[in-house]
Amino acid sequence: QVQLAESGGGLVEPGGSLRLSCVTSGSVFSIGWYRQAPGKQREFVAHKTKYGMTNYADSVQGRFIVSSDFAKNTFYLQMSLLKPEDTAVYYCNADRQYWGQGTQVTVSS
């Protein structure tokens, strides 16, 4: 059982930036980021494997970057040029199996 702890959410103005962190309790092969806005289903945001393969949802491509230190079990989602529609609870996922508790991101002026 791998536990995940996210942090870094908050309130930011449109056009601003925010970095989310995710720390896992053990080694993992891949890390994913997902989000769920009020009244909507959870959706994929980004994914990265230990070997560097990365992919992003079209809606965040060019604005969000996944970075990682697999040796330290620490992962980040750098979000830039944030839009109000990015408002959601963001979750990290390890090995497509384990979930964090989520962290709220609100983009509003």
Disulfide bonds with the S-S distance in Angstrom:
Cys22-Cys92 2.14
